[in-house]
Amino acid sequence: MQSKNTGYIERLDHLRFLAAALVLLFHSWLMMGGPSHAGLRIPLIVQGHVGVQLFMVISGFILAVISHGKEIDPLRFYWNRALRIYPLLVFVAALGYFSTPDGRPASSVADFLIALSPISNLSRLNYGPFGGQLWTIAVELQFYLLFPLFHSMLARRGPRYHLSLIALLIVLRAAVFQINGTVADMSYYSIFGALDAFLAGQICGWLYREGRFHLKNPIWAVGTFAALNALLWLVFRGNFFIVAPPSGYTGPATSPSPLWIIWPDILAIIFAIMIPAYIQCTLKIPLSKLWSTCGRYSYSIYLWHILVITVIQSLHPATISPYVVGVIALLATIPLAAASYHLIERPFLERRVVYTALSVAATQKLSAAE
């Protein structure tokens, strides 16, 4: 995690790479016929879409760490987020639309423009042949638009407002489940499910900066990761979520399980403990620089991986295990993501500005200390 507004936390980039890798491996497993493949099923990969929620908790955590005890300039904040998100998003989305043979429908222009908006997930449109994952960018942009409000509420009231809002979202999802008999799509694809993860990450970041976490013992990091795997194994064995994904589908199938009412919060709690536990863990991480470098490319990995898997899919490696294809796809995506980062993302990232300043209370405290 590198920003002009705070110090660098190397291990956060490890976790960002983990999130990107989980999503890539999940999509590879799914697109290469994993659901019908008669072989070992690894819950962490079969349910690898949880990498999306990990990304969201990390986003909330990072922003809380950056802005803790500070005032933020909303316009400068939005400028930085636009520089971070849009250059590569426009590039990948445009490539997808232009990659199809001529004869594109007239609606492609409107679809392309909507795909770049913060509400594109509302229409559940076609993001192009390489953009099935881009709906998550819209959800993230929605959180960014609301972040200045959440920051001010956290500074004024602590986590009470965030916890109350999470409780309200759970009630609303329960009401929708009662009406429709399912709430999976709402919990997974919309801000009404994803916001729990962002808010949990923000609370986690606030507690971290307040010095409330003391999780240096490796048992915390190892334990939360083990708990995540155990939970995914349980829901996989219980067939709570997946029902038969339609052809070409790249997300979790719509499920009638009421567990989706609180599933965003279960994951958010696990990830909100895992993040500070991993950051504070006293264990030395082998190849730490390598993982942090890969984490720096995580956004590029996330946006490019469908293209890479589609290319591999066109080679018809039907006899190869979907897990092996996933590893090949990951290894192939990383160098593409590195080139993309340095050629497309970085020139814009270097134009980011400082959007934080010490709050009045923090300035008075600093003056008193001097």
C-alpha positions in Angstrom: 0.0 0.0 0.0 1.7 3.2 -1.2 0.1 6.6 -0.9 1.2 10.3 -0.7 -1.1 10.5 2.4 0.4 7.9 4.7 3.4 5.6 5.2 3.8 2.3 3.3 2.5 -0.9 4.9 4.2 -3.7 2.9 2.1 -6.6 4.2 -1.1 -5.0 3.0 0.2 -5.5 -0.5 0.6 -9.2 0.4 -3.1 -9.4 1.2 -4.1 -7.5 -1.9 -2.2 -10.0 -4.0 -3.9 -12.8 -2.1 -7.3 -11.3 -2.9 -6.5 -10.9 -6.6 -5.1 -14.4 -6.8 -8.2 -15.9 -5.2 -10.5 -14.3 -7.7 -8.3 -15.3 -10.6 -8.1 -18.9 -9.5 -11.8 -19.0 -8.9 -12.6 -17.6 -12.3 -10.1 -20.0 -13.9 -11.7 -23.0 -12.1 -15.2 -21.8 -13.2 -14.4 -21.0 -16.8 -12.4 -24.2 -17.3 -15.3 -26.4 -16.3 -14.5 -26.8 -12.7 -18.1 -27.4 -11.6 -18.3 -30.4 -13.8 -14.8 -31.6 -13.3 -14.6 -34.9 -11.4 -11.7 -34.2 -9.1 -10.6 -32.6 -5.9 -12.4 -29.4 -5.0 -10.5 -26.9 -2.9 -13.0 -24.7 -1.0 -10.8 -21.7 -0.9 -10.6 -21.7 -4.7 -14.1 -23.0 -5.4 -15.4 -20.1 -3.2 -12.5 -17.8 -4.3 -15.0 -15.1 -5.0 -14.5 -14.2 -1.3 -11.4 -12.4 -2.6 -13.8 -9.6 -3.7 -14.9 -9.1 -0.1 -11.2 -9.1 1.0 -10.5 -6.3 -1.4 -13.4 -4.3 0.0 -12.3 -4.8 3.6 -8.8 -3.8 2.7 -10.1 -0.6 0.9 -12.0 0.5 4.0 -9.0 -0.3 6.2 -6.5 1.6 4.0 -8.7 4.7 3.9 -9.3 4.7 7.6 -5.5 4.4 8.3 -4.8 7.2 5.9 -7.4 9.6 7.2 -7.2 8.8 10.9 -7.0 12.1 13.0 -7.1 14.1 9.8 -9.4 16.3 7.8 -9.9 15.3 4.2 -10.5 17.4 1.1 -13.3 15.6 -0.7 -12.5 17.0 -4.2 -8.8 16.0 -3.9 -9.8 12.6 -2.5 -12.1 12.1 -5.5 -9.3 13.2 -7.9 -6.9 10.6 -6.4 -9.5 7.9 -6.7 -10.2 8.7 -10.3 -6.5 8.6 -11.1 -6.3 5.2 -9.4 -9.4 3.6 -11.0 -10.2 5.1 -14.4 -7.1 4.9 -16.7 -6.8 1.1 -16.6 -10.6 0.7 -16.4 -11.2 2.7 -19.6 -8.3 0.9 -21.3 -9.6 -2.6 -20.5 -13.2 -1.9 -21.1 -12.5 -0.2 -24.5 -10.2 -3.1 -25.5 -13.0 -5.5 -24.8 -15.6 -3.6 -26.9 -13.2 -3.1 -29.8 -12.0 -6.7 -29.8 -15.2 -8.0 -31.1 -15.7 -8.1 -34.9 -17.6 -5.2 -36.6 -21.3 -5.3 -36.5 -21.4 -4.3 -32.8 -24.9 -3.2 -31.8 -25.6 0.5 -31.4 -26.2 -0.1 -27.7 -22.4 -0.8 -27.3 -21.7 3.0 -27.0 -24.2 3.4 -24.2 -23.0 0.2 -22.6 -19.4 1.4 -22.7 -20.3 4.7 -21.1 -22.5 3.1 -18.5 -19.7 0.6 -17.7 -17.5 3.5 -16.6 -20.1 5.0 -14.3 -20.4 4.3 -10.6 -23.9 2.8 -11.1 -23.0 0.3 -13.9 -23.8 -2.7 -11.6 -27.4 -1.5 -11.4 -28.1 -2.5 -15.0 -26.0 -5.7 -14.8 -24.9 -4.9 -18.3 -22.4 -6.6 -20.5 -19.0 -5.2 -19.8 -17.4 -6.7 -22.9 -15.7 -10.1 -23.4 -13.0 -9.4 -20.8 -14.9 -7.4 -18.3 -17.2 -9.7 -16.4 -15.4 -8.7 -13.1 -15.8 -4.9 -13.7 -19.1 -4.6 -11.7 -17.0 -4.6 -8.5 -15.4 -1.3 -9.6 -18.8 0.3 -9.6 -19.4 -0.9 -6.1 -16.1 0.4 -5.0 -16.7 3.8 -6.6 -20.0 4.0 -4.7 -18.2 3.6 -1.5 -15.6 6.2 -2.4 -18.4 8.7 -3.1 -19.8 8.1 0.4 -16.4 7.9 2.2 -16.1 11.6 3.2 -19.4 11.2 5.1 -18.3 7.9 6.8 -14.9 9.4 7.7 -16.6 12.4 9.4 -19.0 10.1 11.3 -16.1 7.8 12.4 -14.2 10.8 13.6 -17.1 12.3 15.6 -18.8 9.2 16.9 -16.4 6.3 16.7 -17.7 3.1 15.3 -21.2 3.5 16.6 -22.6 4.9 13.4 -20.9 2.3 11.3 -22.2 -0.6 13.4 -25.8 0.9 13.4 -25.7 1.2 9.6 -24.5 -2.4 9.3 -27.4 -3.5 11.5 -29.8 -1.6 9.3 -28.4 -3.3 6.1 -28.8 -6.7 7.7 -32.5 -5.9 8.5 -33.0 -4.7 4.9 -31.5 -7.9 3.4 -33.7 -10.0 5.7 -36.8 -8.1 4.5 -35.8 -8.6 0.8 -35.2 -12.3 1.5 -38.7 -12.6 3.1 -40.2 -11.0 -0.1 -38.1 -12.8 -2.8 -36.9 -16.0 -1.2 -33.4 -15.1 -2.1 -31.0 -12.2 -1.3 -27.8 -13.6 -2.8 -27.5 -11.2 -5.7 -28.2 -8.2 -3.5 -25.7 -9.3 -0.9 -23.0 -10.0 -3.5 -23.4 -7.6 -6.4 -24.7 -4.4 -4.7 -23.6 -1.8 -2.2 -26.4 -3.1 0.1 -24.2 -6.2 0.7 -20.7 -4.9 0.0 -21.0 -1.8 2.3 -20.7 -4.1 5.3 -17.2 -5.1 4.2 -16.1 -1.5 3.6 -17.5 -0.3 6.9 -15.9 -3.2 8.8 -12.6 -2.4 7.1 -12.9 1.2 8.1 -13.7 0.3 11.7 -10.7 -2.1 11.7 -8.4 0.6 10.4 -9.7 3.1 13.0 -9.0 0.5 15.8 -5.6 -0.2 14.3 -4.6 3.5 14.4 -6.1 3.8 17.9 -3.7 1.1 19.1 -6.5 -1.3 20.0 -5.1 -4.4 18.3 -2.4 -6.5 20.0 -2.2 -9.4 17.6 1.5 -10.0 17.3 1.3 -13.7 18.2 1.3 -15.7 15.0 -1.7 -17.7 16.2 -4.0 -14.8 15.3 -2.9 -14.7 11.7 -2.8 -18.5 11.3 -6.0 -18.9 13.2 -8.0 -16.5 11.1 -6.8 -18.0 7.9 -7.6 -21.5 9.2 -11.0 -20.2 10.3 -11.7 -18.9 6.8 -10.8 -22.2 5.2 -12.9 -24.1 7.7 -15.9 -21.9 7.1 -15.6 -22.2 3.3 -15.2 -26.0 3.6 -18.4 -26.0 5.7 -20.5 -24.0 3.4 -19.1 -25.9 0.4 -20.0 -29.3 2.0 -23.4 -28.0 3.0 -24.1 -26.7 -0.5 -25.3 -23.5 0.9 -24.5 -21.3 -2.1 -23.7 -22.9 -5.4 -26.8 -24.3 -7.3 -25.9 -24.8 -11.0 -24.2 -21.8 -12.5 -25.4 -21.0 -16.1 -23.0 -21.3 -19.0 -20.4 -18.5 -19.1 -21.3 -17.3 -15.6 -18.4 -15.8 -13.6 -19.8 -15.4 -10.1 -21.5 -17.3 -7.4 -24.9 -18.7 -8.5 -28.1 -17.3 -7.2 -28.9 -19.2 -4.0 -32.0 -19.5 -1.9 -29.9 -19.8 1.3 -30.8 -17.3 4.1 -27.2 -17.4 5.1 -26.6 -14.7 2.5 -28.4 -12.2 4.8 -25.4 -12.2 7.1 -22.7 -13.7 4.9 -21.1 -10.3 4.1 -20.7 -9.7 7.8 -19.3 -13.1 8.6 -16.6 -12.6 6.0 -16.0 -9.0 7.0 -15.4 -10.0 10.6 -12.9 -12.7 9.6 -11.0 -10.3 7.3 -11.2 -7.5 9.7 -9.3 -9.6 12.2 -7.0 -11.2 9.6 -5.7 -7.9 8.3 -4.2 -6.4 11.5 -3.2 -9.9 12.7 -1.1 -10.4 9.5 0.3 -6.9 9.7 1.3 -7.2 13.3 2.4 -10.9 13.1 6.0 -11.4 14.3 6.7 -14.2 11.9 9.1 -13.3 9.1 7.4 -13.7 5.7 9.5 -15.5 3.1 9.8 -13.6 -0.2 8.1 -10.6 1.3 9.3 -8.2 -1.4 8.1 -10.4 -4.1 4.6 -10.6 -2.6 4.4 -6.9 -2.0 5.5 -6.3 -5.6 2.8 -8.6 -6.9 0.3 -6.8 -4.5 1.3 -3.5 -6.1 0.1 -5.0 -9.4 -3.1 -6.4 -7.9 -5.5 -4.0 -9.6 -3.9 -4.8 -13.0 -4.1 -8.5 -12.2 -7.8 -8.2 -11.3 -8.6 -6.3 -14.5 -6.6 -8.4 -16.9 -7.1 -11.9 -15.7 -10.3 -12.7 -17.6 -8.5 -11.9 -20.9 -5.6 -14.2 -20.0 -8.0 -17.1 -19.0 -10.0 -16.6 -22.2 -6.8 -16.9 -24.3 -5.8 -20.1 -22.4 -9.4 -21.4 -22.8 -9.1 -20.9 -26.6 -6.2 -23.3 -26.6 -8.6 -26.0 -25.5 -6.6 -27.6 -22.6 -9.6 -29.7 -21.6 -7.5 -32.5 -20.2 -5.6 -30.3 -17.8 -6.9 -29.8 -14.3 -8.6 -26.4 -13.8 -6.3 -25.8 -10.8 -3.2 -26.2 -13.0 -4.8 -23.9 -15.6 -5.4 -21.4 -12.8 -1.7 -21.5 -11.8 -0.7 -21.0 -15.4 -3.1 -18.1 -15.8 -1.7 -16.5 -12.6 1.9 -16.8 -13.8 0.9 -15.4 -17.2 -1.1 -12.5 -15.8 1.5 -11.2 -13.4 4.0 -10.0 -16.2 1.1 -8.5 -18.1 -0.1 -6.7 -15.0 3.5 -5.5 -14.3 3.7 -4.0 -17.8 0.2 -2.5 -17.5 1.0 -1.0 -14.1 4.2 0.8 -15.3 2.8 1.8 -18.7 -0.8 2.7 -17.9 -1.4 3.1 -14.2 1.9 4.6 -12.9 2.0 7.7 -15.1 -1.4 8.7 -13.6 -0.6 7.6 -10.1 2.3 10.0 -10.0 -0.2 12.8 -10.4 -2.0 12.1 -7.2 -2.1 14.8 -4.6 -2.2 15.1 -0.8 -5.8 15.2 0.3 -5.4 15.0 4.1 -4.4 17.5 6.7 -4.3 17.3 10.5 -7.7 17.9 12.1 -8.2 20.8 14.5 -8.2 18.5 17.5 -5.0 16.8 16.4 -3.3 20.1 15.7 -4.3 21.3 19.2 -3.0 18.1 20.8 0.3 18.4 18.9 0.7 22.1 20.0 0.0 21.1 23.6 2.6 18.4 23.4 5.2 20.9 22.1 
